[in-house]
Amino acid sequence: MKPFTARSESDRIPWWRITQSGGMPSSHSAVVAALTASLGLELGWASPAFQVAAVLGGIVIYDAITLRRVVGEHTRVLKERLQGVADDSFLWENGVGHTPLEASVGLLLGVLCAVLVVRV
């Protein structure tokens, strides 16, 4: 979905966004939500596998929203400071992390995919 939700200067679909980090929706959130929901639906909500997946999924989503977002902000500041002084090609692009909205949409899409795959 990232190519379809990304902003582009032209009218063309930015297919390169598939391989980029950050943006709408969070694929990290979608994957862990799909895994957790499918385990809950298949094995039961009280199963140890679901509980482990829920905890690890929470950590991944928390990391995508907080730590990776801060890394993106630091990258932006470093690029500004290094502009014209040194080569900044070793730095990531600005959008490394996710906003809470991007993570929430990823989470909802992951749960929806799990329900469609397991129940349909």
N, C-alpha and C positions, 0 to 999 in steps of 0.2 A: 504493500500500500504506500510505501514511502515515495515512490516516483509520482504517484497521483496526488499526494498531499503536499509535496514540496513546491515552493515558489520558484518560478523560472523567469528569466528576463525575456525569453521568447515564448512562443506558443507551443513549443515542443515539449514532450514529456521527458523530464530529466532521469533517464534510466540509470545513470551513474549513482543515483541516491541509494540504490539497492545495497551497495557495498559500503556506504558511509555510515558512521555512527551518529547517534542522536537523531532527533526529528520525530515526526508523528507517523505512526504510533511506535511505541517502544517495543521492539522485537524481543528484548530481554524479558519484559513483563508478559508478553504474549506467550512465549515459550514456557516459562515457569508456571503461568496460570493454566495453560493447556495441560501440562504434565500433572499438576496438582489436582485439577478438576477431573481429569480422566482417571487418576488413581482413586479419587474419592468415589466416583461413579462406579468403577469396576470392583474395587476391593472393599469399599465401605468407608464412611467418614471417620470411623474409630480405628481404622487399621494403622499399624505403625508406619507403613510405607507412605500413606497419605500425610500423616503427621510430620514425618521427616521432610517430605516434599513441601509442605506448607511452611515450615520454618525456613528451609533453604530458599524457597521462593520469596518469602518476606525479606530475607537478607539481600537477595539479588535486586529486588525492586527498590529497597531502601538505598542500596549502593548506586543504582542507576539514577535515582533522583538527587541524592546528596553528594557523595564523593565524586562521581564522574562529572557532575555539573560544576563542582568547584574546580576540578582539573581543567574544564573548558574555559572557565573564567580566568584562571591563572594563565592559560595559554594565550588568551586574548590580550591580557596585560603584557605578557612577555613579548608578544609580537609587536605591540605598540612601542615598547621600550627598545627593542632591537632594530626597529625600522631604520634602515640606512646605516646602522652601525655594524651589524654582523649578519651572516646568513641565517635566516630563521626557517629554512626548509625542513629542519629536523623536527619542528613542532607540529602537533596535530592541528586539524582545522578547529574553528571555534566551537562548533556544536558537538561536544563530546558527550555530555550528559542529557538528561531528559527533564522536562517540567512535570509536575504532578499530573497535569492533564494528559500529556503524552503517555505517561506510565499507566494512568487509569484506562485510557482507551485501549492500550495494549493488553491490559488485564482483562477487560471486557471481551475483546476479540478472542483472546486465548480461551476463555471459559466457553464462549459461543462455539468455537471450533471443536473443543472437547465434547461438548454436549451433542453437536451434530455428528461427530465421528463415533462416539460410544453409543448413543441412543438411536441413531438413524440407520 
